[in-house]
Amino acid sequence: MTIREKAAAMKLDSPLMASKSAAVRNQALANIARALLTNQEEIFQANAQDLAEAAENNIPEAVVKRLKFNSQKLTDAVRGIENLIGLPDKVYETQLVRELDEGLTLVRESCPIGVIGVIFEARPDALVQIASLCIKSGNCAILKGGSETKHTNKILFSLIYQAAVESGLPENCLFQAELRDEISELLACHESVDLLIPRGSNAFVQYIMNNTKIPVMGHADGICHIYVDKEFDIEKAVPIIIDAKTQYTAACNAVETLLVHKDAVDALMPRLNEAFRAHNIELRATADIAGQYEGRLATDEDFATEYLDLIISAKTVENIDEAILHINRYGSHHTDCIITENKEAAEHFMRMVDSAGVYQNCSTRFADGFRYGFGAEVGISTGKIHARGPVGLEGLLTYKYKLYGNGQIVADYVSGKKEFHFKDL
């Protein structure tokens, strides 16, 4: 069966998927979690094969970190599923009830989007998160993971799909696309696929957007910033910056650029530079910082680069507004942070920085659906339509209007025979 044929079948099954009760969907998730734990050795063997092939093919270290699926990542994935089960059901939730006239009542109700195609990077845990979120939200999903994790993804999908169908979900609830040329075919399925969510490089996301009629939601680069204001606490600043850079360097919410108020440089940089050396972080900075703290001179290209490595660019700024302008110019509208003890400065920064996540005094690594209490996420959206930031359960829902009448016709309202009185119930 081709992708086009499979997508068409999923489109027909999507109302059936949406109609499944919360109890059925939650039981499917519980069975998936159990299947993953029961078959963990088989999963780890498949992942070892992917890692061995990555070494043979000289896959970049940043990619290798993402494709590794060990016991800790399995534990985190299962915990994410358990958190999803515990979340309130948002499918068919009433959002508005309005009486337009006597006997004519309008209801707005949440509902699943339908068929979602997700093309994601070499991260097996992403497959688990995406499939689980789509099940919880009542959506059908076509999943295409990176070829670097083909063995791990294959076993994970097999376990997830079998548990889902045996739990009572429709046959066409999930599908795994495994071949590279299937991406082009998926992009042409605008009649059946309701939404595409690509996760990958900027060039890849742009390619998806430019070659499909299907609505696309997602983000490309993750160029995140931390701005250290003149009124900052050194005991907070250094651990935050180090965590944001090193806790998981290959993540899209790792910090890439540090902006430092001119009055904070002398107080911050000696301690921070020691921490950089201790963590083997390469510094690329403007001349005043680079010359004093053994850094390489930064270029405009550095400030526009997502390193995904132990490298950080740094720049001295005159004031908070210069920092904001830099972020809005070079950033990817993902997640940016201010370190300050000044409440007014923090509010100004958070209002003016045009990003999906704006933080005060905490690591950019908090930008994550699990850490937001969403259970999991299908990705981060830097767009402004429908969903923004970590896309969890509510981001995979839309709504429909239901109008309950009793023989009313528009002609009566046009002629003046009847009038609307719009009363929220």
Rosetta blueprint (number, residue, H / E / L):
1 M L
2 T L
3 I H
4 R H
5 E H
6 K H
7 A H
8 A H
9 A H
10 M H
11 K H
12 L H
13 D H
14 S H
15 P H
16 L H
17 M H
18 A H
19 S H
20 K L
21 S L
22 A H
23 A H
24 V H
25 R H
26 N H
27 Q H
28 A H
29 L H
30 A H
31 N H
32 I H
33 A H
34 R H
35 A H
36 L H
37 L H
38 T H
39 N L
40 Q H
41 E H
42 E H
43 I H
44 F H
45 Q H
46 A H
47 N H
48 A H
49 Q H
50 D H
51 L H
52 A H
53 E H
54 A H
55 A H
56 E H
57 N L
58 N L
59 I L
60 P L
61 E H
62 A H
63 V H
64 V H
65 K H
66 R H
67 L H
68 K L
69 F L
70 N L
71 S H
72 Q H
73 K H
74 L H
75 T H
76 D H
77 A H
78 V H
79 R H
80 G H
81 I H
82 E H
83 N H
84 L H
85 I H
86 G H
87 L L
88 P L
89 D L
90 K L
91 V L
92 Y L
93 E L
94 T E
95 Q E
96 L E
97 V E
98 R E
99 E E
100 L E
101 D E
102 E L
103 G L
104 L E
105 T E
106 L E
107 V E
108 R E
109 E E
110 S E
111 C E
112 P E
113 I L
114 G L
115 V E
116 I E
117 G E
118 V E
119 I E
120 F L
121 E L
122 A L
123 R L
124 P H
125 D H
126 A H
127 L H
128 V H
129 Q H
130 I H
131 A H
132 S H
133 L H
134 C H
135 I H
136 K H
137 S L
138 G L
139 N L
140 C E
141 A E
142 I E
143 L E
144 K E
145 G L
146 G L
147 S H
148 E H
149 T H
150 K H
151 H H
152 T H
153 N H
154 K H
155 I H
156 L H
157 F H
158 S H
159 L H
160 I H
161 Y H
162 Q H
163 A H
164 A H
165 V H
166 E H
167 S L
168 G L
169 L L
170 P L
171 E L
172 N L
173 C L
174 L E
175 F E
176 Q E
177 A L
178 E L
179 L L
180 R L
181 D L
182 E H
183 I H
184 S H
185 E H
186 L H
187 L H
188 A L
189 C L
190 H L
191 E L
192 S L
193 V L
194 D L
195 L E
196 L E
197 I E
198 P E
199 R E
200 G L
201 S L
202 N H
203 A H
204 F H
205 V H
206 Q H
207 Y H
208 I H
209 M H
210 N H
211 N L
212 T L
213 K L
214 I L
215 P L
216 V E
217 M L
218 G L
219 H E
220 A L
221 D L
222 G L
223 I L
224 C E
225 H E
226 I E
227 Y E
228 V E
229 D L
230 K L
231 E L
232 F L
233 D L
234 I H
235 E H
236 K H
237 A H
238 V H
239 P H
240 I H
241 I H
242 I H
243 D H
244 A H
245 K H
246 T H
247 Q L
248 Y L
249 T L
250 A L
251 A L
252 C L
253 N L
254 A L
255 V E
256 E E
257 T E
258 L E
259 L E
260 V E
261 H E
262 K L
263 D L
264 A L
265 V H
266 D H
267 A H
268 L H
269 M H
270 P H
271 R H
272 L H
273 N H
274 E H
275 A H
276 F H
277 R H
278 A H
279 H L
280 N L
281 I L
282 E E
283 L E
284 R E
285 A E
286 T L
287 A H
288 D H
289 I H
290 A H
291 G H
292 Q H
293 Y L
294 E L
295 G L
296 R E
297 L E
298 A L
299 T L
300 D H
301 E H
302 D H
303 F H
304 A L
305 T L
306 E L
307 Y L
308 L L
309 D L
310 L L
311 I E
312 I E
313 S E
314 A E
315 K E
316 T E
317 V E
318 E L
319 N L
320 I H
321 D H
322 E H
323 A H
324 I H
325 L H
326 H H
327 I H
328 N H
329 R H
330 Y H
331 G L
332 S L
333 H L
334 H L
335 T E
336 D E
337 C E
338 I E
339 I E
340 T L
341 E L
342 N L
343 K H
344 E H
345 A H
346 A H
347 E H
348 H H
349 F H
350 M H
351 R H
352 M H
353 V L
354 D L
355 S L
356 A L
357 G E
358 V E
359 Y E
360 Q E
361 N L
362 C L
363 S L
364 T H
365 R H
366 F H
367 A L
368 D L
369 G L
370 F L
371 R L
372 Y L
373 G L
374 F L
375 G L
376 A L
377 E L
378 V L
379 G L
380 I E
381 S E
382 T L
383 G L
384 K L
385 I L
386 H L
387 A L
388 R L
389 G E
390 P E
391 V L
392 G L
393 L L
394 E H
395 G H
396 L H
397 L E
398 T E
399 Y E
400 K E
401 Y E
402 K E
403 L E
404 Y E
405 G L
406 N L
407 G L
408 Q L
409 I L
410 V H
411 A H
412 D H
413 Y H
414 V H
415 S H
416 G L
417 K L
418 K L
419 E L
420 F L
421 H L
422 F L
423 K E
424 D E
425 L L
